[in-house]
Amino acid sequence: MRGAEIAIVFGEEEPNIFKISFRAIDNANVQKIAKNFGGGGHLAAAGATVEGIEKEVVKKVIDYAKKTLN
């Protein structure tokens, strides 16, 4: 996708438990985003596992990513 700085992929591992993968282009720091949700990784590739209702988890992660990148 043109203009995207990061990609976020959500996968439901168990009911209400989501594995989230973050990938970055250029210098975006996805490790910082993952760390906020108890995960970790590298500057350009990171992940986290988050428990909650799908709609709420997606909103919370995307909102935080936007705030972090701005």
mmCIF file of the N, C-alpha and C atoms, coordinates in Angstrom:
data_MODEL
# 
_entry.id   MODEL 
# 
loop_
_atom_site.group_PDB 
_atom_site.id 
_atom_site.type_symbol 
_atom_site.label_atom_id 
_atom_site.label_alt_id 
_atom_site.label_comp_id 
_atom_site.label_asym_id 
_atom_site.label_entity_id 
_atom_site.label_seq_id 
_atom_site.pdbx_PDB_ins_code 
_atom_site.Cartn_x 
_atom_site.Cartn_y 
_atom_site.Cartn_z 
_atom_site.occupancy 
_atom_site.B_iso_or_equiv 
_atom_site.pdbx_formal_charge 
_atom_site.auth_seq_id 
_atom_site.auth_comp_id 
_atom_site.auth_asym_id 
_atom_site.auth_atom_id 
_atom_site.pdbx_PDB_model_num 
ATOM 1   N N  . MET A 1 1  ? 0.844   -1.166  0.000  1.00 0.00 ? 1  MET A N  1 
ATOM 2   C CA . MET A 1 1  ? 0.000   0.000   0.000  1.00 0.00 ? 1  MET A CA 1 
ATOM 3   C C  . MET A 1 1  ? 0.896   1.237   0.000  1.00 0.00 ? 1  MET A C  1 
ATOM 4   N N  . ARG A 1 2  ? 0.706   2.082   -0.956 1.00 0.00 ? 2  ARG A N  1 
ATOM 5   C CA . ARG A 1 2  ? 1.531   3.290   -1.058 1.00 0.00 ? 2  ARG A CA 1 
ATOM 6   C C  . ARG A 1 2  ? 1.300   4.231   0.115  1.00 0.00 ? 2  ARG A C  1 
ATOM 7   N N  . GLY A 1 3  ? 2.382   4.764   0.605  1.00 0.00 ? 3  GLY A N  1 
ATOM 8   C CA . GLY A 1 3  ? 2.308   5.728   1.692  1.00 0.00 ? 3  GLY A CA 1 
ATOM 9   C C  . GLY A 1 3  ? 2.242   5.100   3.076  1.00 0.00 ? 3  GLY A C  1 
ATOM 10  N N  . ALA A 1 4  ? 2.135   3.790   3.157  1.00 0.00 ? 4  ALA A N  1 
ATOM 11  C CA . ALA A 1 4  ? 2.062   3.133   4.465  1.00 0.00 ? 4  ALA A CA 1 
ATOM 12  C C  . ALA A 1 4  ? 3.436   3.105   5.114  1.00 0.00 ? 4  ALA A C  1 
ATOM 13  N N  . GLU A 1 5  ? 3.490   3.420   6.385  1.00 0.00 ? 5  GLU A N  1 
ATOM 14  C CA . GLU A 1 5  ? 4.732   3.346   7.144  1.00 0.00 ? 5  GLU A CA 1 
ATOM 15  C C  . GLU A 1 5  ? 4.864   2.009   7.845  1.00 0.00 ? 5  GLU A C  1 
ATOM 16  N N  . ILE A 1 6  ? 3.718   1.446   8.246  1.00 0.00 ? 6  ILE A N  1 
ATOM 17  C CA . ILE A 1 6  ? 3.729   0.150   8.933  1.00 0.00 ? 6  ILE A CA 1 
ATOM 18  C C  . ILE A 1 6  ? 2.571   -0.713  8.442  1.00 0.00 ? 6  ILE A C  1 
ATOM 19  N N  . ALA A 1 7  ? 2.701   -2.015  8.717  1.00 0.00 ? 7  ALA A N  1 
ATOM 20  C CA . ALA A 1 7  ? 1.605   -2.967  8.496  1.00 0.00 ? 7  ALA A CA 1 
ATOM 21  C C  . ALA A 1 7  ? 1.315   -3.640  9.830  1.00 0.00 ? 7  ALA A C  1 
ATOM 22  N N  . ILE A 1 8  ? 0.043   -3.824  10.114 1.00 0.00 ? 8  ILE A N  1 
ATOM 23  C CA . ILE A 1 8  ? -0.378  -4.495  11.339 1.00 0.00 ? 8  ILE A CA 1 
ATOM 24  C C  . ILE A 1 8  ? -1.309  -5.634  10.940 1.00 0.00 ? 8  ILE A C  1 
ATOM 25  N N  . VAL A 1 9  ? -0.986  -6.848  11.409 1.00 0.00 ? 9  VAL A N  1 
ATOM 26  C CA . VAL A 1 9  ? -1.812  -8.025  11.107 1.00 0.00 ? 9  VAL A CA 1 
ATOM 27  C C  . VAL A 1 9  ? -2.323  -8.592  12.422 1.00 0.00 ? 9  VAL A C  1 
ATOM 28  N N  . PHE A 1 10 ? -3.641  -8.778  12.502 1.00 0.00 ? 10 PHE A N  1 
ATOM 29  C CA . PHE A 1 10 ? -4.282  -9.322  13.692 1.00 0.00 ? 10 PHE A CA 1 
ATOM 30  C C  . PHE A 1 10 ? -4.716  -10.759 13.402 1.00 0.00 ? 10 PHE A C  1 
ATOM 31  N N  . GLY A 1 11 ? -4.401  -11.667 14.293 1.00 0.00 ? 11 GLY A N  1 
ATOM 32  C CA . GLY A 1 11 ? -4.860  -13.048 14.169 1.00 0.00 ? 11 GLY A CA 1 
ATOM 33  C C  . GLY A 1 11 ? -5.430  -13.507 15.497 1.00 0.00 ? 11 GLY A C  1 
ATOM 34  N N  . GLU A 1 12 ? -6.617  -14.084 15.476 1.00 0.00 ? 12 GLU A N  1 
ATOM 35  C CA . GLU A 1 12 ? -7.233  -14.562 16.719 1.00 0.00 ? 12 GLU A CA 1 
ATOM 36  C C  . GLU A 1 12 ? -6.747  -15.980 16.991 1.00 0.00 ? 12 GLU A C  1 
ATOM 37  N N  . GLU A 1 13 ? -5.901  -16.130 17.995 1.00 0.00 ? 13 GLU A N  1 
ATOM 38  C CA . GLU A 1 13 ? -5.315  -17.415 18.354 1.00 0.00 ? 13 GLU A CA 1 
ATOM 39  C C  . GLU A 1 13 ? -6.316  -18.289 19.113 1.00 0.00 ? 13 GLU A C  1 
ATOM 40  N N  . GLU A 1 14 ? -7.049  -17.673 20.011 1.00 0.00 ? 14 GLU A N  1 
ATOM 41  C CA . GLU A 1 14 ? -8.101  -18.307 20.798 1.00 0.00 ? 14 GLU A CA 1 
ATOM 42  C C  . GLU A 1 14 ? -9.197  -17.261 20.924 1.00 0.00 ? 14 GLU A C  1 
ATOM 43  N N  . PRO A 1 15 ? -10.382 -17.647 21.374 1.00 0.00 ? 15 PRO A N  1 
ATOM 44  C CA . PRO A 1 15 ? -11.414 -16.631 21.536 1.00 0.00 ? 15 PRO A CA 1 
ATOM 45  C C  . PRO A 1 15 ? -10.916 -15.464 22.397 1.00 0.00 ? 15 PRO A C  1 
ATOM 46  N N  . ASN A 1 16 ? -10.973 -14.268 21.834 1.00 0.00 ? 16 ASN A N  1 
ATOM 47  C CA . ASN A 1 16 ? -10.598 -13.030 22.520 1.00 0.00 ? 16 ASN A CA 1 
ATOM 48  C C  . ASN A 1 16 ? -9.114  -12.920 22.877 1.00 0.00 ? 16 ASN A C  1 
ATOM 49  N N  . ILE A 1 17 ? -8.259  -13.694 22.206 1.00 0.00 ? 17 ILE A N  1 
ATOM 50  C CA . ILE A 1 17 ? -6.809  -13.565 22.369 1.00 0.00 ? 17 ILE A CA 1 
ATOM 51  C C  . ILE A 1 17 ? -6.214  -13.384 20.979 1.00 0.00 ? 17 ILE A C  1 
ATOM 52  N N  . PHE A 1 18 ? -5.610  -12.215 20.764 1.00 0.00 ? 18 PHE A N  1 
ATOM 53  C CA . PHE A 1 18 ? -5.137  -11.828 19.439 1.00 0.00 ? 18 PHE A CA 1 
ATOM 54  C C  . PHE A 1 18 ? -3.622  -11.730 19.386 1.00 0.00 ? 18 PHE A C  1 
ATOM 55  N N  . LYS A 1 19 ? -3.044  -12.400 18.405 1.00 0.00 ? 19 LYS A N  1 
ATOM 56  C CA . LYS A 1 19 ? -1.618  -12.269 18.112 1.00 0.00 ? 19 LYS A CA 1 
ATOM 57  C C  . LYS A 1 19 ? -1.507  -11.168 17.068 1.00 0.00 ? 19 LYS A C  1 
ATOM 58  N N  . ILE A 1 20 ? -0.674  -10.184 17.360 1.00 0.00 ? 20 ILE A N  1 
ATOM 59  C CA . ILE A 1 20 ? -0.547  -9.028  16.481 1.00 0.00 ? 20 ILE A CA 1 
ATOM 60  C C  . ILE A 1 20 ? 0.886   -8.936  15.984 1.00 0.00 ? 20 ILE A C  1 
ATOM 61  N N  . SER A 1 21 ? 1.044   -8.836  14.672 1.00 0.00 ? 21 SER A N  1 
ATOM 62  C CA . SER A 1 21 ? 2.358   -8.680  14.056 1.00 0.00 ? 21 SER A CA 1 
ATOM 63  C C  . SER A 1 21 ? 2.471   -7.281  13.473 1.00 0.00 ? 21 SER A C  1 
ATOM 64  N N  . PHE A 1 22 ? 3.608   -6.658  13.716 1.00 0.00 ? 22 PHE A N  1 
ATOM 65  C CA . PHE A 1 22 ? 3.885   -5.316  13.220 1.00 0.00 ? 22 PHE A CA 1 
ATOM 66  C C  . PHE A 1 22 ? 5.106   -5.378  12.309 1.00 0.00 ? 22 PHE A C  1 
ATOM 67  N N  . ARG A 1 23 ? 5.026   -4.740  11.157 1.00 0.00 ? 23 ARG A N  1 
ATOM 68  C CA . ARG A 1 23 ? 6.166   -4.624  10.250 1.00 0.00 ? 23 ARG A CA 1 
ATOM 69  C C  . ARG A 1 23 ? 6.295   -3.165  9.844  1.00 0.00 ? 23 ARG A C  1 
ATOM 70  N N  . ALA A 1 24 ? 7.535   -2.697  9.714  1.00 0.00 ? 24 ALA A N  1 
ATOM 71  C CA . ALA A 1 24 ? 7.778   -1.292  9.404  1.00 0.00 ? 24 ALA A CA 1 
ATOM 72  C C  . ALA A 1 24 ? 8.544   -1.128  8.101  1.00 0.00 ? 24 ALA A C  1 
ATOM 73  N N  . ILE A 1 25 ? 8.303   0.011   7.481  1.00 0.00 ? 25 ILE A N  1 
ATOM 74  C CA . ILE A 1 25 ? 9.047   0.440   6.314  1.00 0.00 ? 25 ILE A CA 1 
ATOM 75  C C  . ILE A 1 25 ? 9.868   1.647   6.757  1.00 0.00 ? 25 ILE A C  1 
ATOM 76  N N  . ASP A 1 26 ? 11.068  1.752   6.273  1.00 0.00 ? 26 ASP A N  1 
ATOM 77  C CA . ASP A 1 26 ? 11.961  2.866   6.610  1.00 0.00 ? 26 ASP A CA 1 
ATOM 78  C C  . ASP A 1 26 ? 12.257  2.890   8.103  1.00 0.00 ? 26 ASP A C  1 
ATOM 79  N N  . ASN A 1 27 ? 12.023  4.002   8.753  1.00 0.00 ? 27 ASN A N  1 
ATOM 80  C CA . ASN A 1 27 ? 12.460  4.166   10.140 1.00 0.00 ? 27 ASN A CA 1 
ATOM 81  C C  . ASN A 1 27 ? 11.341  4.127   11.176 1.00 0.00 ? 27 ASN A C  1 
ATOM 82  N N  . ALA A 1 28 ? 10.167  3.684   10.818 1.00 0.00 ? 28 ALA A N  1 
ATOM 83  C CA . ALA A 1 28 ? 9.085   3.582   11.805 1.00 0.00 ? 28 ALA A CA 1 
ATOM 84  C C  . ALA A 1 28 ? 9.475   2.556   12.864 1.00 0.00 ? 28 ALA A C  1 
ATOM 85  N N  . ASN A 1 29 ? 9.213   2.846   14.126 1.00 0.00 ? 29 ASN A N  1 
ATOM 86  C CA . ASN A 1 29 ? 9.602   1.974   15.231 1.00 0.00 ? 29 ASN A CA 1 
ATOM 87  C C  . ASN A 1 29 ? 8.408   1.166   15.728 1.00 0.00 ? 29 ASN A C  1 
ATOM 88  N N  . VAL A 1 30 ? 8.229   -0.033  15.180 1.00 0.00 ? 30 VAL A N  1 
ATOM 89  C CA . VAL A 1 30 ? 7.113   -0.868  15.613 1.00 0.00 ? 30 VAL A CA 1 
ATOM 90  C C  . VAL A 1 30 ? 7.407   -1.585  16.928 1.00 0.00 ? 30 VAL A C  1 
ATOM 91  N N  . GLN A 1 31 ? 8.673   -1.677  17.308 1.00 0.00 ? 31 GLN A N  1 
ATOM 92  C CA . GLN A 1 31 ? 9.021   -2.278  18.590 1.00 0.00 ? 31 GLN A CA 1 
ATOM 93  C C  . GLN A 1 31 ? 8.376   -1.493  19.729 1.00 0.00 ? 31 GLN A C  1 
ATOM 94  N N  . LYS A 1 32 ? 8.381   -0.174  19.615 1.00 0.00 ? 32 LYS A N  1 
ATOM 95  C CA . LYS A 1 32 ? 7.774   0.689   20.641 1.00 0.00 ? 32 LYS A CA 1 
ATOM 96  C C  . LYS A 1 32 ? 6.277   0.422   20.757 1.00 0.00 ? 32 LYS A C  1 
ATOM 97  N N  . ILE A 1 33 ? 5.620   0.217   19.632 1.00 0.00 ? 33 ILE A N  1 
ATOM 98  C CA . ILE A 1 33 ? 4.185   -0.066  19.638 1.00 0.00 ? 33 ILE A CA 1 
ATOM 99  C C  . ILE A 1 33 ? 3.927   -1.412  20.306 1.00 0.00 ? 33 ILE A C  1 
ATOM 100 N N  . ALA A 1 34 ? 4.668   -2.440  19.889 1.00 0.00 ? 34 ALA A N  1 
ATOM 101 C CA . ALA A 1 34 ? 4.493   -3.778  20.457 1.00 0.00 ? 34 ALA A CA 1 
ATOM 102 C C  . ALA A 1 34 ? 4.772   -3.787  21.958 1.00 0.00 ? 34 ALA A C  1 
ATOM 103 N N  . LYS A 1 35 ? 5.808   -3.091  22.373 1.00 0.00 ? 35 LYS A N  1 
ATOM 104 C CA . LYS A 1 35 ? 6.178   -3.045  23.792 1.00 0.00 ? 35 LYS A CA 1 
ATOM 105 C C  . LYS A 1 35 ? 5.045   -2.480  24.642 1.00 0.00 ? 35 LYS A C  1 
ATOM 106 N N  . ASN A 1 36 ? 4.334   -1.494  24.123 1.00 0.00 ? 36 ASN A N  1 
ATOM 107 C CA . ASN A 1 36 ? 3.203   -0.916  24.853 1.00 0.00 ? 36 ASN A CA 1 
ATOM 108 C C  . ASN A 1 36 ? 2.135   -1.961  25.166 1.00 0.00 ? 36 ASN A C  1 
ATOM 109 N N  . PHE A 1 37 ? 2.057   -3.004  24.347 1.00 0.00 ? 37 PHE A N  1 
ATOM 110 C CA . PHE A 1 37 ? 1.051   -4.052  24.536 1.00 0.00 ? 37 PHE A CA 1 
ATOM 111 C C  . PHE A 1 37 ? 1.654   -5.334  25.097 1.00 0.00 ? 37 PHE A C  1 
ATOM 112 N N  . GLY A 1 38 ? 2.818   -5.229  25.733 1.00 0.00 ? 38 GLY A N  1 
ATOM 113 C CA . GLY A 1 38 ? 3.441   -6.371  26.390 1.00 0.00 ? 38 GLY A CA 1 
ATOM 114 C C  . GLY A 1 38 ? 4.256   -7.253  25.470 1.00 0.00 ? 38 GLY A C  1 
ATOM 115 N N  . GLY A 1 39 ? 4.505   -6.799  24.257 1.00 0.00 ? 39 GLY A N  1 
ATOM 116 C CA . GLY A 1 39 ? 5.266   -7.586  23.300 1.00 0.00 ? 39 GLY A CA 1 
ATOM 117 C C  . GLY A 1 39 ? 6.673   -7.058  23.138 1.00 0.00 ? 39 GLY A C  1 
ATOM 118 N N  . GLY A 1 40 ? 7.281   -7.405  22.029 1.00 0.00 ? 40 GLY A N  1 
ATOM 119 C CA . GLY A 1 40 ? 8.640   -6.974  21.776 1.00 0.00 ? 40 GLY A CA 1 
ATOM 120 C C  . GLY A 1 40 ? 9.040   -7.290  20.354 1.00 0.00 ? 40 GLY A C  1 
ATOM 121 N N  . GLY A 1 41 ? 10.324  -7.192  20.104 1.00 0.00 ? 41 GLY A N  1 
ATOM 122 C CA . GLY A 1 41 ? 10.833  -7.479  18.777 1.00 0.00 ? 41 GLY A CA 1 
ATOM 123 C C  . GLY A 1 41 ? 11.928  -6.524  18.398 1.00 0.00 ? 41 GLY A C  1 
ATOM 124 N N  . HIS A 1 42 ? 11.953  -6.165  17.144 1.00 0.00 ? 42 HIS A N  1 
ATOM 125 C CA . HIS A 1 42 ? 12.980  -5.296  16.589 1.00 0.00 ? 42 HIS A CA 1 
ATOM 126 C C  . HIS A 1 42 ? 12.341  -4.023  16.057 1.00 0.00 ? 42 HIS A C  1 
ATOM 127 N N  . LEU A 1 43 ? 13.180  -3.075  15.698 1.00 0.00 ? 43 LEU A N  1 
ATOM 128 C CA . LEU A 1 43 ? 12.714  -1.796  15.180 1.00 0.00 ? 43 LEU A CA 1 
ATOM 129 C C  . LEU A 1 43 ? 11.717  -1.973  14.034 1.00 0.00 ? 43 LEU A C  1 
ATOM 130 N N  . ALA A 1 44 ? 12.010  -2.882  13.099 1.00 0.00 ? 44 ALA A N  1 
ATOM 131 C CA . ALA A 1 44 ? 11.179  -3.033  11.904 1.00 0.00 ? 44 ALA A CA 1 
ATOM 132 C C  . ALA A 1 44 ? 10.245  -4.238  11.931 1.00 0.00 ? 44 ALA A C  1 
ATOM 133 N N  . ALA A 1 45 ? 10.357  -5.097  12.942 1.00 0.00 ? 45 ALA A N  1 
ATOM 134 C CA . ALA A 1 45 ? 9.493   -6.280  13.027 1.00 0.00 ? 45 ALA A CA 1 
ATOM 135 C C  . ALA A 1 45 ? 9.273   -6.623  14.500 1.00 0.00 ? 45 ALA A C  1 
ATOM 136 N N  . ALA A 1 46 ? 8.013   -6.642  14.898 1.00 0.00 ? 46 ALA A N  1 
ATOM 137 C CA . ALA A 1 46 ? 7.704   -6.894  16.301 1.00 0.00 ? 46 ALA A CA 1 
ATOM 138 C C  . ALA A 1 46 ? 6.337   -7.549  16.415 1.00 0.00 ? 46 ALA A C  1 
ATOM 139 N N  . GLY A 1 47 ? 5.987   -7.982  17.625 1.00 0.00 ? 47 GLY A N  1 
ATOM 140 C CA . GLY A 1 47 ? 4.695   -8.614  17.833 1.00 0.00 ? 47 GLY A CA 1 
ATOM 141 C C  . GLY A 1 47 ? 4.255   -8.542  19.280 1.00 0.00 ? 47 GLY A C  1 
ATOM 142 N N  . ALA A 1 48 ? 2.988   -8.824  19.489 1.00 0.00 ? 48 ALA A N  1 
ATOM 143 C CA . ALA A 1 48 ? 2.409   -8.817  20.828 1.00 0.00 ? 48 ALA A CA 1 
ATOM 144 C C  . ALA A 1 48 ? 1.171   -9.709  20.826 1.00 0.00 ? 48 ALA A C  1 
ATOM 145 N N  . THR A 1 49 ? 0.790   -10.140 21.999 1.00 0.00 ? 49 THR A N  1 
ATOM 146 C CA . THR A 1 49 ? -0.459  -10.875 22.183 1.00 0.00 ? 49 THR A CA 1 
ATOM 147 C C  . THR A 1 49 ? -1.330  -10.045 23.112 1.00 0.00 ? 49 THR A C  1 
ATOM 148 N N  . VAL A 1 50 ? -2.564  -9.780  22.664 1.00 0.00 ? 50 VAL A N  1 
ATOM 149 C CA . VAL A 1 50 ? -3.465  -8.909  23.414 1.00 0.00 ? 50 VAL A CA 1 
ATOM 150 C C  . VAL A 1 50 ? -4.792  -9.622  23.613 1.00 0.00 ? 50 VAL A C  1 
ATOM 151 N N  . GLU A 1 51 ? -5.305  -9.548  24.830 1.00 0.00 ? 51 GLU A N  1 
ATOM 152 C CA . GLU A 1 51 ? -6.585  -10.157 25.160 1.00 0.00 ? 51 GLU A CA 1 
ATOM 153 C C  . GLU A 1 51 ? -7.667  -9.086  25.161 1.00 0.00 ? 51 GLU A C  1 
ATOM 154 N N  . GLY A 1 52 ? -8.828  -9.427  24.623 1.00 0.00 ? 52 GLY A N  1 
ATOM 155 C CA . GLY A 1 52 ? -9.945  -8.500  24.643 1.00 0.00 ? 52 GLY A CA 1 
ATOM 156 C C  . GLY A 1 52 ? -10.916 -8.743  23.509 1.00 0.00 ? 52 GLY A C  1 
ATOM 157 N N  . ILE A 1 53 ? -11.928 -7.908  23.433 1.00 0.00 ? 53 ILE A N  1 
ATOM 158 C CA . ILE A 1 53 ? -12.929 -7.960  22.378 1.00 0.00 ? 53 ILE A CA 1 
ATOM 159 C C  . ILE A 1 53 ? -12.290 -7.440  21.089 1.00 0.00 ? 53 ILE A C  1 
ATOM 160 N N  . GLU A 1 54 ? -12.504 -8.148  19.990 1.00 0.00 ? 54 GLU A N  1 
ATOM 161 C CA . GLU A 1 54 ? -11.827 -7.826  18.725 1.00 0.00 ? 54 GLU A CA 1 
ATOM 162 C C  . GLU A 1 54 ? -11.904 -6.346  18.366 1.00 0.00 ? 54 GLU A C  1 
ATOM 163 N N  . LYS A 1 55 ? -13.089 -5.801  18.339 1.00 0.00 ? 55 LYS A N  1 
ATOM 164 C CA . LYS A 1 55 ? -13.281 -4.407  17.936 1.00 0.00 ? 55 LYS A CA 1 
ATOM 165 C C  . LYS A 1 55 ? -12.483 -3.456  18.828 1.00 0.00 ? 55 LYS A C  1 
ATOM 166 N N  . GLU A 1 56 ? -12.466 -3.720  20.129 1.00 0.00 ? 56 GLU A N  1 
ATOM 167 C CA . GLU A 1 56 ? -11.754 -2.865  21.073 1.00 0.00 ? 56 GLU A CA 1 
ATOM 168 C C  . GLU A 1 56 ? -10.245 -3.004  20.929 1.00 0.00 ? 56 GLU A C  1 
ATOM 169 N N  . VAL A 1 57 ? -9.760  -4.238  20.729 1.00 0.00 ? 57 VAL A N  1 
ATOM 170 C CA . VAL A 1 57 ? -8.328  -4.479  20.560 1.00 0.00 ? 57 VAL A CA 1 
ATOM 171 C C  . VAL A 1 57 ? -7.825  -3.774  19.305 1.00 0.00 ? 57 VAL A C  1 
ATOM 172 N N  . VAL A 1 58 ? -8.535  -3.936  18.200 1.00 0.00 ? 58 VAL A N  1 
ATOM 173 C CA . VAL A 1 58 ? -8.127  -3.313  16.938 1.00 0.00 ? 58 VAL A CA 1 
ATOM 174 C C  . VAL A 1 58 ? -8.084  -1.800  17.083 1.00 0.00 ? 58 VAL A C  1 
ATOM 175 N N  . LYS A 1 59 ? -9.108  -1.222  17.670 1.00 0.00 ? 59 LYS A N  1 
ATOM 176 C CA . LYS A 1 59 ? -9.154  0.239   17.844 1.00 0.00 ? 59 LYS A CA 1 
ATOM 177 C C  . LYS A 1 59 ? -8.014  0.719   18.728 1.00 0.00 ? 59 LYS A C  1 
ATOM 178 N N  . LYS A 1 60 ? -7.795  0.040   19.849 1.00 0.00 ? 60 LYS A N  1 
ATOM 179 C CA . LYS A 1 60 ? -6.758  0.439   20.788 1.00 0.00 ? 60 LYS A CA 1 
ATOM 180 C C  . LYS A 1 60 ? -5.371  0.389   20.133 1.00 0.00 ? 60 LYS A C  1 
ATOM 181 N N  . VAL A 1 61 ? -5.089  -0.674  19.400 1.00 0.00 ? 61 VAL A N  1 
ATOM 182 C CA . VAL A 1 61 ? -3.778  -0.833  18.764 1.00 0.00 ? 61 VAL A CA 1 
ATOM 183 C C  . VAL A 1 61 ? -3.585  0.203   17.663 1.00 0.00 ? 61 VAL A C  1 
ATOM 184 N N  . ILE A 1 62 ? -4.577  0.386   16.810 1.00 0.00 ? 62 ILE A N  1 
ATOM 185 C CA . ILE A 1 62 ? -4.459  1.343   15.714 1.00 0.00 ? 62 ILE A CA 1 
ATOM 186 C C  . ILE A 1 62 ? -4.349  2.774   16.245 1.00 0.00 ? 62 ILE A C  1 
ATOM 187 N N  . ASP A 1 63 ? -5.142  3.108   17.248 1.00 0.00 ? 63 ASP A N  1 
ATOM 188 C CA . ASP A 1 63 ? -5.065  4.455   17.832 1.00 0.00 ? 63 ASP A CA 1 
ATOM 189 C C  . ASP A 1 63 ? -3.672  4.720   18.408 1.00 0.00 ? 63 ASP A C  1 
ATOM 190 N N  . TYR A 1 64 ? -3.128  3.729   19.125 1.00 0.00 ? 64 TYR A N  1 
ATOM 191 C CA . TYR A 1 64 ? -1.797  3.911   19.707 1.00 0.00 ? 64 TYR A CA 1 
ATOM 192 C C  . TYR A 1 64 ? -0.728  4.005   18.614 1.00 0.00 ? 64 TYR A C  1 
ATOM 193 N N  . ALA A 1 65 ? -0.849  3.195   17.575 1.00 0.00 ? 65 ALA A N  1 
ATOM 194 C CA . ALA A 1 65 ? 0.114   3.247   16.471 1.00 0.00 ? 65 ALA A CA 1 
ATOM 195 C C  . ALA A 1 65 ? 0.090   4.619   15.802 1.00 0.00 ? 65 ALA A C  1 
ATOM 196 N N  . LYS A 1 66 ? -1.091  5.142   15.555 1.00 0.00 ? 66 LYS A N  1 
ATOM 197 C CA . LYS A 1 66 ? -1.201  6.474   14.945 1.00 0.00 ? 66 LYS A CA 1 
ATOM 198 C C  . LYS A 1 66 ? -0.543  7.531   15.822 1.00 0.00 ? 66 LYS A C  1 
ATOM 199 N N  . LYS A 1 67 ? -0.823  7.479   17.114 1.00 0.00 ? 67 LYS A N  1 
ATOM 200 C CA . LYS A 1 67 ? -0.254  8.441   18.058 1.00 0.00 ? 67 LYS A CA 1 
ATOM 201 C C  . LYS A 1 67 ? 1.267   8.332   18.094 1.00 0.00 ? 67 LYS A C  1 
ATOM 202 N N  . THR A 1 68 ? 1.770   7.125   18.068 1.00 0.00 ? 68 THR A N  1 
ATOM 203 C CA . THR A 1 68 ? 3.211   6.890   18.128 1.00 0.00 ? 68 THR A CA 1 
ATOM 204 C C  . THR A 1 68 ? 3.925   7.355   16.870 1.00 0.00 ? 68 THR A C  1 
ATOM 205 N N  . LEU A 1 69 ? 3.293   7.183   15.717 1.00 0.00 ? 69 LEU A N  1 
ATOM 206 C CA . LEU A 1 69 ? 3.925   7.563   14.463 1.00 0.00 ? 69 LEU A CA 1 
ATOM 207 C C  . LEU A 1 69 ? 3.850   9.055   14.189 1.00 0.00 ? 69 LEU A C  1 
ATOM 208 N N  . ASN A 1 70 ? 2.906   9.747   14.800 1.00 0.00 ? 70 ASN A N  1 
ATOM 209 C CA . ASN A 1 70 ? 2.769   11.201  14.563 1.00 0.00 ? 70 ASN A CA 1 
ATOM 210 C C  . ASN A 1 70 ? 3.723   12.015  15.355 1.00 0.00 ? 70 ASN A C  1 
# 
